[in-house]
Amino acid sequence: MESICRTEQHNVGFNPSPRRIKALNNDAHEVKQKKGFSRFIDDARFWQQTYDALPDIMFIVDREFRIIRANKAACESLGPDVIGRKCFKLIYGVDDPVALCPACQVFHSNQPVKDEKKIHHLGNRWYEVSAYPIKDDHDFVWHSLHIFRDIDTSKNMESQLQELQIKDVLTGLHNRRHFNDIFQREFDLASRRMSGLVLLVLNLDSFKQVNNLFGHEFGDFVLTEFAHLLRGRVRKTDICARVGGEEFAILLPDADLTEGEMIARNIHSLAEQFIYNDGDKCQQVTVSIGLASFNENEPQTTDELLSFANQALFEAKESGRNRVEIYMSE
């Protein structure tokens, strides 16, 4: 009786339920279907179609820098005859590998590389350039995969954000914070080299009356036009900034007192004759300027040089406005 029971228990394991049999049949059918489908897949075509579906420029380069495979985006950007041509000729328009060539770096280091480049031959747009080694079983790099991802839009947005951080929105001149950073840098250079440095601080005379009489929109027009005036009367190396409502500052690196005074008086003379006309309203707005020189006044800090220039500006305002005053050390 005991042996019969063991036999019955043993036989139970080899008699699956109808549900289990159906599940096994379904699994077998799926395996059969997969095997049947794989017979009709061309691996080369499959991978080519996969690469063609991507928007990034992709191509493979051999050790002679010839492109041996490319996706649809590469053919559209570089031309249909891309296969067999040198990558540096197509991308950079040169006859030899360029400095920091991604293919050279990969073949020399056996490591992936990534960089951001603005490429003239690709519409002068910014690309994130990545290159990856393709190795054989012995870890030798015979080819490299290159991917060019267009980042021009995001790069331009990044540049615009940086501009907003350093520029005054209304006038386009440097803002106060960025001007202070440049001021400190130029002051340190002048101290180390014992070179010239002149600071001008400028204030539009009676500007509050302009806003009260003609409105803030016309006041903004005056500020914008005055910024254009400043740009036309300084050197390329000079730094102009709007540091307050109607307050401006100009930093003149490598300039002595004589050169600084000449620039200040040119600005004053032009402002005195200039008529602000927006097509609806006309108004003359003069400017008062205070000037201080690093060489003549011998300040110890940027704050001290700024204080000297502000004292000269205060003297110009107290003396009737519309004039240039130079700070003279006792």
Summary of the structure (lengths in Angstrom):
residues: 330
radius of gyration: 36.4
end to end distance: 126.5
largest distance: 128.2
contacts: 941
relative contact order: 0.08
helix: 49%
strand: 23%
